[in-house]
Amino acid sequence: MDDQENRARRKNIRLVGLKEGKRLEKILSDGLGLTGGEYEIERCHRSLGRRPGPTQTPRIILVRFLRYTAREKVLAAAKKKKGISWEDCSLSFFEDMTKERALQRKLFSPVMKALCSAR
């Protein structure tokens, strides 16, 4: 079941730090330097919950792209920028995965670092 859930989330990203009321398309085009032809958003919404106050942290935005390659371009552009600051917002882009998969990756990370340093 976990594998099926992660496959369903394959074209998704999580955007953390965008204040309420800001437009995502403008960030992708101006902030990351991507054109509209490089990505097509299937749907985009904030996580469930009440709208936070001005001093509280904003809700996470879930973005589903039409194509997996578009998601990869967005993540690569965000990684290349090394942190995006947009209109008083510090933005972070992450892959969308289940908690179980995130825990597996966290546990495997030291092994991967050891293998890479052994080269």
C-alpha positions as CSV (number, residue, x, y, z in Angstrom):
1,M,0.0,0.0,0.0
2,D,2.8,2.4,0.8
3,D,4.3,1.8,-2.6
4,Q,1.0,2.6,-4.3
5,E,0.6,5.7,-2.3
6,N,4.0,7.0,-3.2
7,R,3.4,6.2,-6.9
8,A,0.3,8.3,-6.7
9,R,2.3,11.2,-5.3
10,R,5.0,10.9,-7.9
11,K,4.1,14.2,-9.7
12,N,3.5,16.2,-6.5
13,I,5.7,18.7,-4.6
14,R,5.2,20.4,-1.3
15,L,5.9,24.1,-1.1
16,V,6.6,25.4,2.4
17,G,6.7,29.1,3.5
18,L,4.5,30.8,1.0
19,K,2.2,33.3,2.8
20,E,-1.5,33.2,2.3
21,G,-2.8,35.0,-0.7
22,K,0.4,34.8,-2.9
23,R,0.3,33.4,-6.4
24,L,2.3,30.2,-7.2
25,E,2.6,30.7,-11.0
26,K,4.4,34.0,-10.5
27,I,6.9,32.3,-8.2
28,L,7.6,29.5,-10.7
29,S,8.1,31.9,-13.6
30,D,9.8,34.8,-12.0
31,G,11.4,33.3,-8.9
32,L,12.7,30.1,-10.5
33,G,13.1,31.4,-14.0
34,L,10.8,28.8,-15.6
35,T,8.5,29.4,-18.6
36,G,4.9,28.4,-18.7
37,G,5.7,25.7,-21.3
38,E,8.1,24.0,-18.9
39,Y,5.5,23.2,-16.4
40,E,1.8,22.7,-16.3
41,I,0.0,22.5,-13.0
42,E,-2.8,20.0,-12.8
43,R,-4.0,21.2,-9.4
44,C,-2.8,23.2,-6.5
45,H,-4.2,23.7,-3.0
46,R,-3.2,24.5,0.6
47,S,-3.3,21.8,3.3
48,L,-6.4,21.5,5.3
49,G,-6.9,23.6,8.4
50,R,-7.9,27.1,9.4
51,R,-6.3,30.1,7.8
52,P,-3.4,31.1,10.1
53,G,-3.0,34.5,11.5
54,P,-0.3,37.0,10.2
55,T,2.2,35.9,12.8
56,Q,1.7,32.1,12.4
57,T,3.4,29.9,9.9
58,P,1.5,29.5,6.6
59,R,-0.1,26.3,5.5
60,I,1.8,23.9,3.2
61,I,0.9,24.1,-0.5
62,L,0.5,20.8,-2.4
63,V,1.1,21.1,-6.2
64,R,0.4,18.3,-8.7
65,F,2.0,18.7,-12.1
66,L,0.6,17.3,-15.3
67,R,3.9,15.6,-16.0
68,Y,6.6,14.1,-13.9
69,T,9.3,15.9,-15.9
70,A,7.8,19.3,-15.0
71,R,8.1,18.4,-11.3
72,E,11.7,17.4,-11.8
73,K,12.5,20.7,-13.5
74,V,10.9,22.7,-10.7
75,L,12.8,20.7,-8.0
76,A,16.1,21.1,-9.9
77,A,15.6,24.8,-10.4
78,A,14.8,25.2,-6.7
79,K,17.9,23.2,-5.7
80,K,20.1,25.3,-8.0
81,K,18.8,28.5,-6.4
82,K,19.6,27.1,-2.9
83,G,16.7,28.8,-1.1
84,I,14.3,31.2,-2.6
85,S,13.2,34.4,-1.0
86,W,10.1,35.8,-2.6
87,E,8.2,38.9,-1.5
88,D,9.1,38.5,2.2
89,C,8.7,34.7,2.1
90,S,11.4,32.1,2.5
91,L,10.4,29.2,0.3
92,S,11.3,25.5,0.3
93,F,10.4,22.8,-2.2
94,F,10.1,19.2,-1.3
95,E,9.1,15.9,-2.8
96,D,5.7,14.7,-1.6
97,M,6.0,11.3,0.0
98,T,4.5,9.3,2.8
99,K,5.9,9.3,6.3
100,E,7.1,5.7,6.0
101,R,9.1,6.5,2.8
102,A,10.6,9.6,4.4
103,L,11.7,7.5,7.4
104,Q,13.3,4.9,5.1
105,R,15.2,7.6,3.3
106,K,16.4,9.2,6.6
107,L,17.7,5.8,7.8
108,F,19.4,5.1,4.4
109,S,21.1,8.5,4.2
110,P,24.2,7.6,6.4
111,V,24.7,4.4,4.3
112,M,24.6,6.4,1.1
113,K,27.1,9.0,2.4
114,A,29.5,6.2,3.4
115,L,29.2,4.6,-0.1
116,C,29.8,7.9,-1.8
117,S,32.8,8.8,0.3
118,A,34.3,5.3,-0.3
119,R,34.8,6.0,-4.0
